[in-house]
Amino acid sequence: MADQMVLMAQQFINKVYGSLIGIPHVAEDGETGWATMYALTRCLQYELGITSLSDNFGPTTLATLTARYPSIDGSTSGASRIIRIIQAGLYCKGYDGGGVDTFNLPSGIYSDRVATAVQRLKSNAGVADTFSGSAMVPKLFKALLTMDAYVVVGNGNETVRTIQQWMNASYVQRVNFFIIPCDGHFSRDVQKALMLAVQFQIGMSDAQATGVFGPGTQAGLRANTLSIGSAGRWVQLFSAAMVFNQRAGITFTDAFTPYLSGLVRDFQDFAKLPVTGQGDFQTWASLLVSTGDATRRGQAVDCVTEITAARAQSLRAAGYQVVGRYLSNVPNTSLDKKIKLGELSTIAENGLRCFPIYQTYGDSAGYFSSDQGASDALAAIDRARFYGFKAGTRIYFAVDFDAMDYQVTERVIPYFRGVKDTMEQYGSVYRIGVYGPRNICSRVAAAGLSSASFVSDMSTGYSGNLGYPLPQDWAFDQIATITIGSGDGRIEIDNDIVSGRDWGQNTFDQGEWTDGQDYGFDYSLKPALLADMQHYLESQGIPERGGNTGENVGQIYSTTEALNLAMSYDALTTGLARALRIRKALITVPIFWEIRKLTVLDGLADDGVVLYHTGHDWDPTDYWIKRDCSTGLGQIWAVTAIEARNYCIQQGIITGAVKDRDRDADVWEVWQKLHNDVYFNISTAAHVLIHAATDIRRNEGDTPIQIPRPSLDYSDEYTRLLLRRYQGFGDAPEEHSYIKLGVYRVFEKYFAQLR
């Protein structure tokens, strides 16, 4: 709901500063956001005479403000325009910013109401004693023009807030320490502030204290081991770090008691540190930075390099027991990181174990979606079987970028839902792990989508590591890249700490060699594929777009558009084909054909099904309102999908719940998934083709005829019959089946050369 005072602040920005270059117009929606705060920062810079306006309240803004207005209150002359900005900031922060003028804009008067609000802000931020009185001071002004909260928000922790206020009170007078949020949440900024506080306690000057966990900081911590009986600010900082790492039972204290020592022992055991019960260097390091002490030697490695016998011996000699290796290469790149044939035997024969990692791209938010998760799950299952990884092996799916929290919600979580749903549908043979920064690992686990985490803690600057504790379900903790061995045994590795949750595998099944299977499409061949497809369809009376016959009128997609859309799901159709041991072209043809033949009337049919099931009033005589219709890319009826999926479940091809085609609730549930979920629709198309082999009669009244289940060596005639049955009964499917067989042959021409 819009806040009228925030709305007034936004109107103030636009009316007073909107015509100035460098101060953008802000949305007048009554909702506080960074756009409004950045605009207020620019307004302040303008009033201070700064010519290069910026969203950043940086050193120039702070220095200029301090020089001109070290303190602003009711007695400050010539500051009315600055005071209006203070009032607007208070409105946006939820404080009483005082009265308005005749134009319903901030009055510019530092009234008692403004003074009281500033005092409240100081108190909430923990700096009321440091900055006594009711005057606005530069560092508080900087804090005012942020989105930081100074009261507990959401599920914030009161103890965390107490520490935040204490840190502000203790260190805000230091040059490079700025007021941090007091919202009860451990965050990136709070983590950085804690590091600065530790450096101040070591005795570093303002110039030396940079917030970086460097040699000086490490030496200072080594010189300040805490144990039972220790007391004072060092213990406060240590207990604060324990609180921020969400250790159960911890309180903010200045006394290192036997109770605190016991909690430290628990943390050391959890993080696989030497269990001493003391606040020693390695414990400090693990509390302060994601790598902890990066010189620790782990028991596991991950690498992109083949493990030869010589390299395996180097690993064993260095104390390593487990190796993480990649199931696949990244398409269209020169990096060859996948497991080599015979490599797993070499690993096992030399006393090592192996855990598999699945990553092709995965280095940006745009890669991640539910459909991509489904495709990757199919590919990972296929590759794991290819190498002989046994049932129960955990595959770690990689998220190799610094995802912001909203990207985890919008992209990463749906991706892992796609992974999980697909893994479950194909028998839950393998378990799911996640590789990524701490926040990603914890959130995927909390959503019930993974069973262990491989934490990319080596990326210490990632926002997903800063301000987040080590995930509770961590299995491997990646902390440093090092090189070991010499000569033929020399190898660069990522050094990983092991929790014991996952030791990988040291025995393997006979790999499922898949000679003749389809592979991902080489998109450099797409222009030639398109040209051949256009030429073939035109020879069959199907032009690039539309047509003259009644069937073609109102078609939505051209041949080019249909091919582009169908081929955009190549990874998915490849994975399905390999999982089901059928030809990829067999799945691709009906998807491409139905997209090319889609008309505006299909959308009307969809609307009719929605009206039927959603309970709205409708006239039963309306012929277009029906219980079911074909829908989605593959234009599949819900009852057809139910029959096909039930058959595949009964045959052990997939897993899932059997549905009832005569039950409206089941029809509606399946229809919506066909309509809204591309993965479900395309995978169901494959299941429909498999089921079609049980009944390929031409006409509905004919005696059912069964042919063999689709396979890699399926005949052209069997393929044609399946494509006919996919469309239905009667003369049109019969006629179209011959054209579709030609489409199949065009796809096969390009798919076959990649096998």
Sequence and secondary structure as in RCSB ss.txt:
>XXXX:A:sequence
MADQMVLMAQQFINKVYGSLIGIPHVAEDGETGWATMYALTRCLQYELGITSLSDNFGPTTLATLTARYPSIDGS
TSGASRIIRIIQAGLYCKGYDGGGVDTFNLPSGIYSDRVATAVQRLKSNAGVADTFSGSAMVPKLFKALLTMDAY
VVVGNGNETVRTIQQWMNASYVQRVNFFIIPCDGHFSRDVQKALMLAVQFQIGMSDAQATGVFGPGTQAGLRANT
LSIGSAGRWVQLFSAAMVFNQRAGITFTDAFTPYLSGLVRDFQDFAKLPVTGQGDFQTWASLLVSTGDATRRGQA
VDCVTEITAARAQSLRAAGYQVVGRYLSNVPNTSLDKKIKLGELSTIAENGLRCFPIYQTYGDSAGYFSSDQGAS
DALAAIDRARFYGFKAGTRIYFAVDFDAMDYQVTERVIPYFRGVKDTMEQYGSVYRIGVYGPRNICSRVAAAGLS
SASFVSDMSTGYSGNLGYPLPQDWAFDQIATITIGSGDGRIEIDNDIVSGRDWGQNTFDQGEWTDGQDYGFDYSL
KPALLADMQHYLESQGIPERGGNTGENVGQIYSTTEALNLAMSYDALTTGLARALRIRKALITVPIFWEIRKLTV
LDGLADDGVVLYHTGHDWDPTDYWIKRDCSTGLGQIWAVTAIEARNYCIQQGIITGAVKDRDRDADVWEVWQKLH
NDVYFNISTAAHVLIHAATDIRRNEGDTPIQIPRPSLDYSDEYTRLLLRRYQGFGDAPEEHSYIKLGVYRVFEKY
FAQLR
>XXXX:A:secstr
   HHHHHHHHHHHHHHTTSTT      SS   HHHHHHHHHHHHHHTT SS  S   HHHHHHHHHH SSBSTT
 TT HHHHHHHHHHHHHHTS    B TTSSB     HHHHHHHHHHHHHHT TTTT SS B HHHHHHHTSS  S
S  TT  HHHHHHHHHHHHHHTTSTT      SS   HHHHHHHHHHHHHHHT  TTT  S   HHHHHHHHT  
B TT BSHHHHHHHHHHHHTT TT    SB  HHHHHHHHHHHHHHT    SSB HHHHHHHHSTT STT   SE
EE SS   HHHHHHHHHTT  EEEEES   TTSS   B  TTHHHHHHHTT EEEEEE SS  SGGG  HHHHHH
HHHHHHHHHHHHT  TT EEEEE  S   HHHIIIIIHHHHHHHHHHHHHTT  SEEEEEE HHHHHHHHHTT  
SEEEE TT TT TTTTT    TTEEEEEEEEEEE  GGG EEEEEEEE SS   BS        TT      GGG
HHHHHHHHHHHHHHTT  SS  SSTTTTTB   HHHHHHHHHTTHHHHHHHHHHHTS HHHHHHHHHHHHHH BH
HHHHHHHHHHHHHTT    TT TT  S   BTTTTB HHHHHHHHHHHHHTTSS      TT HHHHHHHHHHHH
H HHHHHHHHHHHHHHHTT   SSTTS         TT  HHHHHHHHHHHH SSHHHHHHHHHHHHHHHHHHHH
HHTT 
